[in-house]
Amino acid sequence: MRISFWVKWSLCLAVAAACLSDAAAFSKPELEREARGALSKVYSRNSVAADLGRRCLAVLVFPDAHRVGLGLAIQTGTGVLFF
């Protein structure tokens, strides 16, 4: 059975909307606290990442990332950019 283009497109949009509905789960202070915690965990486990973090201008952290693998390759998350 062949699925039409519009059915596939509607399914993709429905999955994306379901993933994005959780995007506002954190308030700004909570999100920043979670991001700093995730970054410090990475730095404590990986000395190369810590050294690179000290030398870079900015770091983008996604403490809450979601991946949907139903053959659609959809990935969403809420992140913080530290300067």
C-alpha positions in Angstrom: 0.0 0.0 0.0 1.3 3.4 -1.0 0.9 6.3 1.5 0.3 9.6 -0.1 2.7 12.6 0.4 0.1 14.5 2.4 -0.4 11.7 4.9 3.3 11.4 5.4 3.6 15.1 5.9 0.7 15.2 8.3 2.3 12.4 10.3 5.6 14.3 10.4 3.9 17.5 11.7 2.0 15.6 14.3 5.2 13.9 15.7 7.0 17.3 15.6 4.2 19.0 17.5 4.2 16.3 20.1 7.9 16.7 20.6 7.7 20.5 20.7 4.9 20.6 23.2 7.4 20.0 26.0 9.6 22.9 24.9 8.4 25.3 27.6 8.9 22.8 30.5 11.5 24.9 32.2 11.4 28.5 33.3 14.4 30.6 32.5 16.2 30.2 35.9 15.4 26.4 35.9 16.7 26.0 32.4 19.9 27.9 33.2 20.5 25.9 36.4 19.9 22.6 34.5 22.3 23.7 31.7 25.0 24.8 34.1 24.7 21.4 35.9 24.9 19.5 32.6 27.9 21.5 31.5 29.8 21.0 34.8 29.1 17.3 34.6 30.6 17.1 31.1 33.6 19.2 32.2 34.2 16.9 35.3 34.1 13.7 33.2 36.1 15.0 30.2 39.2 17.1 30.6 39.5 17.8 26.9 36.0 19.3 26.9 36.9 21.4 30.0 40.0 22.7 28.2 38.1 23.4 25.1 35.4 25.2 27.1 37.9 27.5 28.7 39.3 28.5 25.2 36.0 29.0 23.3 33.9 32.1 23.0 30.5 30.5 23.7 29.0 27.2 24.6 25.6 26.0 23.5 24.1 23.5 26.0 20.9 21.4 25.6 20.1 19.9 29.0 16.8 18.6 27.8 17.0 17.1 24.3 14.6 14.6 22.8 15.0 12.4 19.8 12.2 10.7 17.8 13.4 7.9 15.7 10.5 6.7 13.7 12.5 7.1 10.6 11.9 10.8 10.6 15.1 12.0 12.3 13.3 14.6 14.5 15.3 16.1 17.4 14.1 18.9 19.6 15.3 20.5 22.8 15.5 23.6 24.8 19.0 25.1 25.3 21.1 27.9 26.7 23.9 29.8 25.0 26.6 30.7 27.5 29.1 33.5 26.5 
